[in-house]
Amino acid sequence: MRKRELVGKVPSVFADGDTVVFIGDSITQSGLYVNRIYEYYLTRFPGKKLRIVNGGINGDTGKGVLQRLDTDILPYRPTKAVVMLGMNDLGRDLYAPGMPEESVLRQRAELVHAYWRHLTQIIERLAEHRVPVWLVTPSPYDQTAKLPEAVCGYNDALHVASRIVKEIADAYRCPVIDFHQPMTVMNEHLQSSDPTATIIGNDRVHPGEMGHMLMAYFFLTQTGVPVEVAGISIDASRGTVVRSSNCEIAGLSVSEGGISFQYWPNASPMLADDAYGEADILAPITAGLNQERIIVNGLKTGRYTLYLDGDAAAEATAREWEAGVNLALLPGNPGQKRARYIHELNRQRRETEARLRNLKYVEISLQGVNLDPEQDDQEELKTAYSAVLKGMPWHDYCMQCLDSYLADKKEEDALLKALEETVGRLHNVDLPEPYPVSIIRSAE
């Protein structure tokens, strides 16, 4: 088999050379669903020089994004931008239980109008720089789970926000990805059997690993990325390869005991870790995104063992081979080993990027309360910031962020260098290698 150039081998949504900035609030700044989307592209399109950048800021709103576009988003020189806002835009405290007063209804309406205005301004500002925008409806606020955290009716407001996002997307001809409706439906279905269950999180706002895996699933499937890692169909009775998709097959050998061949996939499957497994129970992630199926017709009746790169990986009957066996999730699949290596590299990238995002978050937060993040007296800064935050529920969290900022700010150049080095390593991960596959009839 010969080495080959894989970029552009199959179609994708984000192009080779793209820099895609995901803009949002704390749900985006956490980096989890963004990370999963990036890993899909890294495993499915090896060799593609795609850069995905986290542009989320804790507590952000449309107004905040507009204020930081020039200093925080545009310096990345994005070729595309993905925008998800809403969780902080519509005044969560205005949706407390009970009948709202007229003044509360007016405030709600004003914030809805501001949300519309800010989203359109973000699109127009980015358009001035020829950056196309993909809009995402906000992930839900869980107002239905029986949880200790106090509840309000804010998901009703996010339903309105979701409708606004779709109307703006239609008006500006932007692609739109819907998190809100499918996640709300999924969450309520889950709670029909367990009222305490949630795909969002115990604070009703921030999804955990499994919830972010679902968000990545909805993003990827709604943007029409390929389902298939690779696919093979073999007719053992004729000794022929009927179909090979996104892979190369060589040296097919058929005998009474089974078949063997050399397999060279152009891509690797998504990593099947715990969060993937939990999310796959609720949504058809494997069926919708992670298919690496071998179909073999013409095998004699019996059971057959699958060997990947010399190691036993699965067993199936001749009839099951006719239907097809999916290699993607098998622990012995060399592609899973490659996916885990990429996952670890990408985790390092996300952790470094998270430290840099915290620097930006703290600087924006301090400037918002007229404190100078560059002042020399750190203790005085901490005292002043603590006084501003006094009585607020996020006081301790913000002070922890400030401590991290003060420790990391002097390392900012080193962190930026480390981030670029890790991205370079991700872009230069070895392409998938060929390996032998055997399907051998098991002893009776």
C-alpha positions in Angstrom: 0.0 0.0 0.0 1.2 3.5 -0.7 1.1 6.6 1.5 -1.6 9.0 0.4 -2.9 12.5 1.1 -6.1 12.4 3.1 -7.1 16.0 3.3 -10.3 16.4 1.3 -10.8 12.7 1.0 -14.4 13.0 2.3 -16.5 16.1 2.7 -16.6 18.0 6.0 -18.3 21.1 7.3 -15.2 22.9 8.6 -12.6 23.2 5.9 -8.9 22.5 6.0 -7.2 25.7 7.2 -10.2 27.0 9.0 -10.0 28.8 12.4 -13.3 28.4 14.1 -14.0 30.4 17.2 -16.8 29.2 19.5 -18.3 32.2 21.2 -20.4 31.9 24.4 -20.7 32.0 28.1 -19.5 29.6 30.9 -21.0 26.6 29.1 -18.7 27.3 26.2 -15.7 28.4 28.3 -15.7 25.0 30.0 -14.6 23.7 26.7 -16.2 20.3 27.0 -18.6 20.1 24.0 -16.1 22.2 21.9 -13.5 19.7 22.8 -15.6 16.8 21.6 -16.4 18.5 18.3 -12.7 19.1 17.8 -11.8 15.5 18.5 -14.3 14.3 15.9 -12.6 16.4 13.3 -9.1 15.3 14.5 -10.0 11.6 14.2 -12.2 11.7 11.2 -10.1 14.0 9.0 -6.5 13.3 9.8 -4.1 15.7 8.2 -6.6 18.5 8.2 -5.1 21.7 9.6 -8.2 22.9 11.4 -8.0 25.1 14.4 -10.9 25.3 16.9 -10.6 28.1 19.5 -12.6 28.5 22.7 -14.0 32.0 22.8 -16.3 31.5 25.8 -16.3 33.8 28.9 -18.1 32.9 32.2 -21.3 34.8 32.7 -21.2 36.4 29.3 -24.1 37.9 27.3 -24.6 39.3 23.9 -23.7 42.8 25.2 -20.4 41.4 26.7 -19.5 39.7 23.4 -19.9 42.9 21.5 -17.6 44.7 24.0 -14.9 42.1 23.6 -15.0 41.2 19.9 -12.2 43.5 18.9 -9.8 42.4 21.7 -10.8 38.8 22.3 -12.3 37.2 19.2 -11.1 39.0 16.1 -7.4 38.7 17.0 -7.7 35.0 16.3 -8.6 35.9 12.7 -11.5 33.4 12.6 -12.8 32.1 9.3 -16.0 31.0 11.0 -17.7 31.7 14.3 -20.1 29.6 16.3 -22.3 31.6 18.7 -24.4 30.3 21.6 -25.8 32.8 24.1 -28.9 33.1 26.2 -28.3 31.6 29.6 -27.3 35.0 31.1 -29.1 37.3 28.8 -32.7 37.2 29.8 -32.6 37.8 33.6 -32.9 34.4 35.4 -34.0 36.2 38.6 -37.0 37.5 36.7 -38.5 34.0 36.4 -39.1 33.2 40.1 -42.2 31.1 40.9 -45.4 33.0 41.2 -47.3 35.6 39.2 -44.9 38.3 38.0 -45.7 42.0 38.5 -46.1 44.3 35.6 -42.6 45.8 36.2 -41.1 42.3 35.9 -42.9 41.6 32.7 -41.6 44.9 31.3 -38.0 44.0 32.3 -38.4 40.6 30.6 -39.6 42.2 27.4 -36.7 44.6 27.4 -34.2 41.9 27.8 -35.7 39.8 25.1 -35.5 42.8 22.7 -31.9 43.4 23.8 -31.0 39.7 23.1 -32.4 40.0 19.6 -30.5 43.3 19.0 -27.2 42.0 20.4 -27.3 38.8 18.3 -27.9 40.7 15.1 -25.2 43.2 16.0 -22.7 40.3 16.6 -23.6 38.8 13.2 -23.2 42.2 11.5 -19.9 43.0 13.2 -18.4 39.7 12.2 -19.8 40.1 8.7 -17.7 43.3 8.4 -14.7 41.1 8.8 -16.1 38.4 6.4 -16.6 35.9 9.2 -19.7 33.8 8.7 -21.7 32.9 11.8 -23.3 29.7 12.9 -26.0 30.3 15.5 -26.7 27.7 18.2 -29.9 27.8 20.4 -29.1 27.8 24.1 -28.8 24.6 26.0 -31.7 24.2 28.5 -32.1 25.4 32.1 -33.5 22.3 33.9 -36.7 23.6 35.6 -38.3 20.1 35.8 -35.8 17.9 37.7 -36.4 17.4 41.5 -33.0 18.7 42.7 -31.9 20.5 45.8 -31.0 23.6 43.8 -33.8 26.2 43.9 -35.8 26.2 40.7 -37.2 29.0 38.5 -39.1 29.0 35.2 -36.1 30.2 33.1 -36.3 27.5 30.5 -39.5 29.2 29.3 -37.3 32.3 28.6 -34.8 30.1 26.8 -37.6 28.7 24.7 -38.2 32.2 23.5 -34.5 32.8 23.0 -34.4 29.6 20.9 -37.2 30.9 18.7 -35.4 34.2 18.3 -32.1 32.5 17.3 -34.0 30.6 14.6 -35.7 33.7 13.3 -32.4 35.6 13.2 -30.7 32.7 11.5 -33.4 32.7 8.8 -33.2 36.5 8.3 -29.4 36.5 8.0 -29.2 33.1 6.3 -27.0 31.7 9.0 -26.7 27.9 9.7 -28.5 27.1 12.9 -27.9 24.2 15.3 -30.7 23.4 17.8 -29.6 22.3 21.3 -32.6 23.6 23.2 -35.5 21.6 21.8 -33.9 18.1 21.6 -32.1 18.5 24.9 -35.3 19.7 26.7 -37.3 16.8 25.2 -34.6 14.3 26.1 -34.3 15.6 29.7 -38.1 15.4 30.3 -38.2 11.9 28.8 -35.4 10.8 31.2 -37.3 12.4 34.1 -40.5 10.5 33.3 -38.9 7.4 34.9 -36.5 9.2 37.3 -37.6 12.7 38.5 -34.2 13.4 39.9 -32.3 12.6 36.7 -30.8 15.4 34.5 -28.6 15.7 31.5 -27.9 19.3 32.5 -26.4 19.3 35.9 -27.3 19.6 39.6 -27.1 23.4 39.3 -29.7 23.2 36.5 -27.4 25.3 34.2 -24.1 23.6 33.5 -24.1 20.2 31.8 -21.4 17.6 32.8 -19.3 15.4 30.6 -22.3 13.4 29.4 -24.4 16.4 28.7 -21.6 18.0 26.7 -21.1 14.8 24.7 -24.8 15.0 23.8 -24.3 18.7 22.7 -21.4 17.6 20.5 -23.6 14.9 19.0 -26.4 17.3 18.2 -23.9 19.8 16.7 -22.2 17.2 14.5 -25.3 15.4 13.3 -27.2 18.6 12.5 -24.2 20.0 10.5 -24.2 16.8 8.4 -20.8 15.4 9.1 -20.1 11.9 7.8 -21.5 9.0 9.8 -18.9 6.5 8.5 -15.3 6.1 9.7 -14.8 3.6 7.0 -16.8 0.7 5.5 -16.0 -2.6 3.9 -18.2 -5.2 2.1 -16.7 -8.5 1.0 -18.2 -11.5 -0.9 -16.3 -14.4 0.5 -17.9 -16.9 -2.0 -16.4 -15.0 -4.9 -13.3 -13.7 -3.1 -14.0 -10.1 -4.1 -14.2 -6.7 -2.3 -17.7 -5.4 -3.2 -17.2 -2.0 -1.5 -14.5 -0.1 0.3 -15.4 3.3 1.6 -12.8 5.8 3.1 -10.2 3.0 3.3 -8.0 0.7 1.2 -8.1 -3.1 1.1 -5.3 -5.2 -0.2 -4.3 -8.9 -0.3 -7.7 -10.4 0.2 -7.3 -14.1 0.8 -10.3 -16.5 1.2 -10.0 -20.1 2.5 -12.2 -22.8 4.0 -11.4 -21.4 7.4 -12.2 -17.7 6.7 -10.8 -14.6 5.2 -7.9 -12.2 5.7 -6.8 -8.9 4.2 -4.7 -5.8 4.8 -6.9 -2.8 6.0 -5.9 0.8 5.7 -8.5 3.2 7.1 -8.4 6.9 6.2 -9.8 7.9 9.6 -10.2 6.7 13.2 -13.4 6.3 15.3 -14.5 8.6 18.0 -13.1 7.6 21.5 -15.6 5.4 23.3 -14.9 6.6 26.9 -17.4 6.7 29.8 -19.1 9.9 28.8 -19.6 8.6 25.3 -21.1 5.4 26.6 -23.5 7.2 28.9 -24.6 9.6 26.2 -24.9 6.7 23.7 -27.7 5.2 25.8 -29.8 8.4 25.4 -28.9 9.3 21.8 -27.8 7.1 18.8 -24.2 8.4 18.8 -22.7 5.2 17.5 -25.4 4.8 14.8 -25.2 8.5 13.8 -21.5 9.2 14.0 -19.3 6.2 14.6 -19.7 3.5 12.0 -16.7 1.4 10.9 -18.6 -1.7 9.6 -17.3 -4.8 7.9 -19.9 -6.8 6.0 -19.0 -10.3 4.8 -21.4 -12.4 2.7 -20.8 -16.0 1.7 -19.3 -17.4 4.9 -20.2 -20.9 5.8 -22.5 -21.3 8.7 -20.7 -21.1 12.1 -19.0 -18.7 14.4 -16.1 -16.6 13.4 -13.4 -14.7 15.4 -12.3 -11.3 14.3 -8.6 -10.6 14.6 -7.4 -7.0 14.4 -3.6 -6.6 14.0 -3.2 -10.1 15.3 -5.4 -9.8 18.4 -8.8 -11.4 18.9 -11.3 -8.5 19.0 -14.8 -9.9 18.6 -16.8 -13.0 17.7 -19.9 -13.2 15.4 -21.9 -15.7 13.5 -21.9 -15.9 9.7 -25.4 -14.3 9.7 -24.1 -11.5 11.9 -21.2 -10.9 9.5 -23.8 -10.6 6.7 -25.5 -7.8 8.7 -22.1 -6.3 9.5 -19.9 -5.9 12.5 -19.0 -2.4 13.7 -15.3 -2.1 14.6 -15.5 1.4 15.9 -16.1 0.6 19.6 -14.0 -2.5 19.9 -11.2 -2.0 22.5 -8.8 -3.9 20.3 -9.3 -1.6 17.3 -6.1 0.2 16.5 -8.2 3.2 15.7 -9.5 3.4 19.3 -5.9 3.5 20.5 -5.1 6.3 18.1 -8.3 8.1 19.2 -7.2 7.8 22.9 -3.8 9.3 22.0 -5.5 12.2 20.3 -7.9 12.6 23.2 -5.0 12.9 25.6 -3.2 15.5 23.4 -6.5 17.4 23.1 -7.0 17.3 26.9 -3.6 18.9 27.3 -4.6 21.6 24.7 -7.9 22.3 26.5 -6.3 22.6 29.9 -3.7 25.1 28.7 -6.4 27.0 26.8 -8.6 27.0 29.9 -5.9 28.8 31.9 -5.6 31.4 29.1 -9.4 31.8 29.0 -9.3 32.4 32.8 -6.8 35.2 32.3 -9.2 36.9 29.8 -12.2 36.3 32.1 -10.6 37.8 35.1 -9.3 40.8 33.2 -12.8 41.5 31.8 -14.4 41.0 35.2 -12.0 43.4 36.9 -12.3 46.0 34.3 -16.1 45.7 34.6 -15.9 46.8 38.2 -13.2 49.5 37.6 -10.3 47.5 39.1 -6.9 47.4 37.3 -5.7 43.8 36.9 -2.1 45.2 36.3 -1.8 46.9 39.7 1.3 45.9 41.7 -0.3 45.3 45.1 -1.9 41.9 44.7 -3.3 41.8 48.2 -5.0 45.2 47.7 -6.5 44.0 44.5 -7.8 40.8 46.1 -9.3 42.8 49.0 -11.0 45.3 46.7 -12.4 42.5 44.4 -13.7 40.6 47.4 -15.5 43.7 48.7 -17.2 44.1 45.3 -18.3 40.5 45.3 -19.5 40.5 48.9 -22.8 38.6 49.4 -22.8 37.3 45.9 -23.2 33.5 45.4 -20.2 33.3 43.1 -17.8 35.2 45.5 -15.7 32.1 46.3 -15.5 31.0 42.7 -14.4 34.4 41.4 -11.8 34.7 44.1 -10.4 31.3 43.1 -10.3 32.5 39.5 -8.4 35.6 40.7 -5.8 33.5 42.5 -5.3 31.4 39.4 -5.0 34.6 37.3 -2.3 36.0 39.6 -0.3 32.8 39.4 -0.7 32.3 35.7 -0.4 35.9 34.4 3.4 35.9 34.7 3.4 32.6 32.7 1.2 33.9 29.9 3.8 33.8 27.2 4.9 30.3 28.2 1.2 29.1 28.1 0.7 30.6 24.7 3.8 28.8 23.4 2.7 25.5 25.0 -0.7 25.9 23.4 0.7 26.4 19.9 3.1 23.5 20.4 0.2 21.2 21.4 -1.9 22.3 18.4 1.0 21.6 16.2 1.3 18.1 17.6 -2.4 17.5 17.0 -2.0 18.6 13.4 0.9 16.3 12.9 -0.3 13.1 14.5 0.7 10.2 12.3 -1.9 9.2 9.8 -3.7 5.8 10.4 -1.5 2.9 9.6 -2.5 -0.3 7.7 -3.0 -3.5 9.7 -4.0 -7.1 9.1 -7.6 -8.2 9.6 -8.6 -11.9 9.8 -12.1 -13.4 10.2 -11.4 -17.0 11.1 -14.0 -19.8 11.7 -14.0 -20.7 15.4 -13.5 -24.3 16.6 -16.8 -26.1 17.3 
